[in-house]
Amino acid sequence: MKILIVAATPPEIAPFMAQNHNPSIEVLITGVGITATTFALTRHLLTHTYDLVLQVGVGGSFDTSIPLGSLLFITSDRFADFGAEDHDQYLDIFDLGLLSPHEAPYVDGALHTPMLPIHQSITLPTATGITVNTVSGSVATITSRSRYACTIESMEGAALHYVCLQLAVPFAQVRSISNYVTPRDKSLWKMKDAIINLNNWLIAFVAAI
């Protein structure tokens, strides 16, 4: 099985890269954010084929009942700051009528993971995500984005979903929770624990398939 592991930055998967010697498991570091991920992943997939594209990384959780360092399989994602402000109200691209929430690859405004037999190997709790250009760090922004009732926030997830759905490539997204989505306070983050847990899972996952 040929798999592409996708991450935004090298530190997020450095332990895995140090141990991976399987030529069927390739790694793509895209850079941080929607634009970098979309460009790097699209360019790569136009000349390479895989049985699975697996994006891994850290993320913030809106749900404070989920312990920091937990791993989640993100089964749908969406762009959460793609729209306009109308005074104090945020209108997304669908509210504006510039795109239908049911226009492929969207379903109800979200980008869902088509489930295949390979996904049965990802035995993690599932969650939904939002993807943003600017990480939430104020009460006003967090309140606005809570409209989507999603669990996870990242800066790259929906880009993966969008590109792979458009190119009909099997994909999955796994996130390790480094912090809660609250007014910004990095002293409360558990980045090291999140990265350790993510890499331990990734090493075991690749070894088992």
Residue pairs with C-beta under 8 A, 6 or more apart in sequence:
1 24
1 51
1 52
1 118
1 209
2 24
2 25
2 26
2 49
2 50
2 51
3 24
3 25
3 26
3 50
3 51
3 52
3 53
3 54
3 206
3 209
4 26
4 27
4 28
4 44
4 48
4 50
4 52
4 53
4 54
5 13
5 16
5 25
5 26
5 27
5 28
5 54
5 56
5 202
5 206
6 27
6 28
6 30
6 37
6 41
6 53
6 54
6 55
6 56
6 160
7 13
7 27
7 28
7 29
7 30
7 55
7 56
7 57
8 29
8 30
8 31
8 32
8 33
8 36
8 37
8 57
8 155
8 156
9 29
9 31
9 32
9 57
10 17
10 29
11 195
12 56
12 57
12 58
12 195
12 198
13 27
13 56
13 198
13 199
13 202
14 195
14 199
15 195
15 196
15 199
15 200
15 203
16 199
16 202
16 203
16 206
17 27
19 203
20 27
20 203
20 206
22 206
25 206
26 48
26 50
28 40
28 41
28 44
29 40
30 36
30 37
30 39
30 40
30 41
30 156
31 37
31 40
32 155
32 156
33 133
33 155
33 156
34 79
34 131
34 133
34 155
34 156
34 158
34 159
37 156
37 159
37 160
37 163
38 159
38 162
38 163
41 53
41 159
41 160
41 163
41 164
42 163
42 167
45 53
45 163
45 164
45 167
45 169
49 169
50 169
50 170
51 118
51 170
52 118
52 170
52 171
52 172
53 160
53 164
53 169
53 170
53 171
53 172
54 171
54 172
54 173
54 174
55 156
55 157
55 160
55 171
55 172
55 173
55 174
56 173
56 174
56 175
56 176
56 198
56 202
57 154
57 156
57 175
57 176
57 198
58 154
58 175
58 176
58 177
58 178
58 191
58 194
58 195
58 198
59 129
59 152
59 153
59 154
59 157
59 175
59 176
59 177
59 178
60 135
60 136
60 152
60 153
60 154
60 177
60 178
60 179
60 180
60 181
61 68
61 70
61 151
61 152
61 153
61 177
61 179
61 180
61 181
62 142
62 146
62 150
62 151
62 152
62 153
62 180
62 181
63 151
64 180
64 182
66 72
66 151
66 177
67 177
68 177
68 178
68 179
68 180
68 189
68 190
68 193
68 194
69 176
69 177
69 178
69 190
69 193
69 194
69 196
69 197
70 125
70 176
70 177
70 197
71 124
71 125
71 174
71 175
71 176
71 177
71 197
71 198
71 201
72 124
72 125
72 126
72 127
72 151
72 152
72 174
72 175
72 176
72 177
73 119
73 122
73 124
73 125
73 126
73 127
73 172
73 173
73 174
74 113
74 126
74 127
74 128
74 129
74 152
74 157
74 173
74 174
74 175
75 112
75 113
75 115
75 126
75 127
75 128
76 110
76 111
76 112
76 113
76 128
76 129
76 161
77 110
77 111
77 128
77 129
77 130
77 131
77 154
77 157
77 158
77 160
77 161
77 173
78 109
78 110
78 111
78 129
78 130
78 131
78 148
78 150
78 158
79 92
79 93
79 130
79 131
79 132
79 158
80 92
80 130
80 131
80 132
80 145
80 148
80 150
80 153
81 90
81 132
81 133
81 134
81 145
82 92
82 93
83 90
83 91
83 92
83 93
83 95
83 96
84 90
84 91
84 96
85 91
90 144
90 147
92 109
93 99
94 100
94 101
94 109
99 106
100 106
101 107
101 108
101 109
102 108
104 165
105 111
105 161
105 162
105 165
105 166
110 128
111 158
111 161
111 162
111 165
112 161
113 119
113 161
113 171
113 172
113 173
114 165
114 170
116 170
118 170
118 172
118 209
119 172
121 205
121 208
121 209
122 172
122 174
122 205
124 174
124 201
127 150
127 151
127 152
127 175
128 148
128 149
128 150
128 151
128 152
129 150
129 151
129 152
129 153
129 154
129 157
129 158
129 173
129 175
130 145
130 148
130 150
130 152
130 153
130 154
130 157
130 158
131 153
131 154
131 155
131 156
131 157
131 158
131 159
132 145
132 153
132 154
132 155
133 155
134 141
135 153
135 155
135 184
136 142
136 145
136 153
136 181
137 183
137 184
138 183
138 184
139 183
142 181
142 182
142 183
145 153
152 175
152 177
153 181
154 175
157 173
157 175
160 171
160 173
161 171
161 173
163 169
164 170
164 171
165 171
174 198
174 201
174 202
176 194
176 195
176 197
176 198
176 201
177 190
177 194
178 189
178 190
178 191
178 193
178 194
178 195
179 186
179 188
179 189
179 190
179 191
180 188
182 188
